[in-house]
Amino acid sequence: MQRRPEGAPRRERREGGRGERTSRRKICQFCHDHVREIDYKDANRFLKRYISDRGKIEPRRKTGTCAKHQRRLSVALKEARHMALLP
């Protein structure tokens, strides 16, 4: 352990510590809009925002979708890829 030299000022701790950067919880957009079915043909309308710039499906922690809709979303995106509507 290093000792601080005589006369050196002490570092003061910030109040709050690490808990300052709490972000709001993301809500599932499909649950909020009461979407019953995610259609692969709506690729241009809203499916593109769930795909990264490299063409990969974005994870739940980034998009905020619930588990049920994430599964349905991944199936719809894969169908849209198969039909060449998405990269």
C-alpha positions in Angstrom: 0.0 0.0 0.0 1.3 3.4 -0.9 1.4 6.1 1.6 0.6 9.6 0.6 3.4 12.2 1.2 3.2 14.6 4.1 1.1 17.6 3.2 -0.5 16.1 0.2 -4.3 16.8 0.0 -6.7 13.9 0.6 -9.0 12.9 -2.2 -12.6 13.5 -1.4 -15.2 10.9 -2.2 -18.2 11.8 -4.3 -21.5 11.5 -2.8 -23.7 8.8 -4.4 -20.8 6.6 -5.5 -21.6 4.2 -8.3 -25.4 4.4 -8.1 -25.6 7.7 -10.0 -26.0 6.2 -13.5 -29.2 4.2 -13.1 -31.2 4.1 -16.4 -34.9 3.6 -16.8 -36.1 0.1 -17.4 -37.0 -0.5 -21.1 -40.5 -1.6 -21.7 -41.5 -4.1 -24.5 -42.9 -2.0 -27.4 -45.0 -5.0 -28.6 -46.6 -5.4 -25.1 -47.2 -1.6 -24.9 -48.9 -1.6 -28.3 -50.8 -4.8 -27.6 -49.4 -6.5 -30.7 -50.7 -10.1 -31.1 -48.6 -11.1 -34.1 -45.3 -10.0 -35.5 -45.4 -10.3 -39.2 -42.2 -10.8 -41.3 -43.7 -8.6 -44.1 -43.4 -5.5 -41.9 -39.7 -5.4 -42.3 -39.4 -1.9 -43.6 -41.9 -0.5 -41.1 -40.4 -1.7 -37.8 -38.3 -4.8 -38.0 -35.2 -3.0 -39.2 -34.7 -1.3 -35.8 -34.2 -4.7 -34.2 -31.2 -5.5 -36.4 -27.7 -4.2 -36.0 -25.7 -2.5 -38.7 -24.0 -5.9 -39.3 -27.3 -7.6 -39.8 -27.5 -9.4 -36.5 -30.6 -9.5 -34.3 -30.2 -7.1 -31.3 -30.4 -8.7 -27.9 -33.2 -8.2 -25.4 -31.1 -6.1 -23.0 -30.5 -3.6 -25.8 -34.0 -3.4 -27.3 -36.1 -3.9 -24.2 -38.4 -6.6 -25.6 -39.9 -9.3 -23.3 -38.9 -12.9 -23.8 -42.1 -13.9 -25.5 -41.9 -11.2 -28.1 -38.1 -11.6 -28.6 -38.7 -15.2 -29.6 -41.5 -14.2 -32.0 -39.4 -11.3 -33.3 -36.4 -13.6 -34.1 -38.7 -16.0 -36.0 -40.1 -13.1 -38.0 -36.7 -11.7 -38.8 -35.4 -15.0 -39.9 -38.5 -15.5 -42.2 -37.9 -12.0 -43.6 -34.2 -12.9 -44.3 -35.3 -16.1 -46.0 -37.7 -14.1 -48.2 -34.8 -11.6 -49.0 -36.6 -8.7 -47.3 -33.7 -8.1 -44.9 -30.0 -8.7 -45.1 
